[in-house]
Amino acid sequence: MSAFGGKADIVRVRDLCLLMTQSGHQIIDAFVGHYNHQRYHESLKNLTPADVYFGRGQTILLKRERIKRKTIEHRRLQHARAAA
């Protein structure tokens, strides 16, 4: 049998190509999932594309604003107590 060209070699090459294709799809799917559902985008006011697409953006921004106001008020009270 030659080094490359027998039936068994063709099957192995085909299987290897199939494996690489499946692996490539998994890698791309993982990247797209991360990009759309986990990665915050500065141009989207630090929301994910999925948050914006599914209409959750405004709710998230309002919640962040409430947390920010509470945090600032808490820090002012701590500073006032420490200064007194």
N, C-alpha and C positions, 0 to 999 in steps of 0.2 A: 504494500500500500504506500502511496506517496505521502510525503509529509503533510500535504494539504490538498484535498480534492476528493477523498473517499466519501461514501455516503454518511458514515459516522461523523466525519468532520463537518459536513454540510448541516447535519442536525445540530451539532454543537454550536455552530455559528448562528444558525437560526434561533436557537434557544437563548444564546447570549444577546442577540439583537433584541429579542422579545423582552428579556430581563432588563436590558438597558432602557428600553422604551417605557416599561412599566415604572421603573425607578425614576426616570425623568419626569413622568406624569406626576408621581408622588411628590417629587421635589417641587415642581411647579405648583401643584395644589396646595402644598404646605406654605409656600411663599405667598400665594394669592390670599389664602386664609389669614395669614399673619398681617399682610398689607391691608386687607379690608376690615378685619375684625379686632385687631390688637394694636396696630401701629397708629398712634395719634398723628394727625397732620396739622401742622401749623397753619396752613392755608384754610383749614376747616375749623378754625378756632380751637385747635387741639382736641378735635373729635375724630372718631374713626369714620371712614366712608360709610360703613354699615350703620352707624348711629345717625348720620345725616340721611341716608337713603330710607331708613325705616322710620324716620320722623321722631327719633329720640333726642335729637340735638338740643332743642330748646329746653326740654326738661332737665337734661344734664347740665346745661349752662346755668339754669336757675338754681339748681342744687349746689353747684360750685360757688355761685355768688353768695348764697345763704351761709355756706360753710366759711367762706372768706370773711363775711361780715362778723360772724360769731367769733372767729379766731382773732380778728382785729380788736373786737370789744374785750375779749378775754385778756389779750396782751396789754391793753390799756389799763384794765383793772389790776393786773399783776404789777405793772409799772407804777401805778398810783400807790398801791400798797407798799411797794418797796421804797418809794420816795418819801412816804409819810413817817 
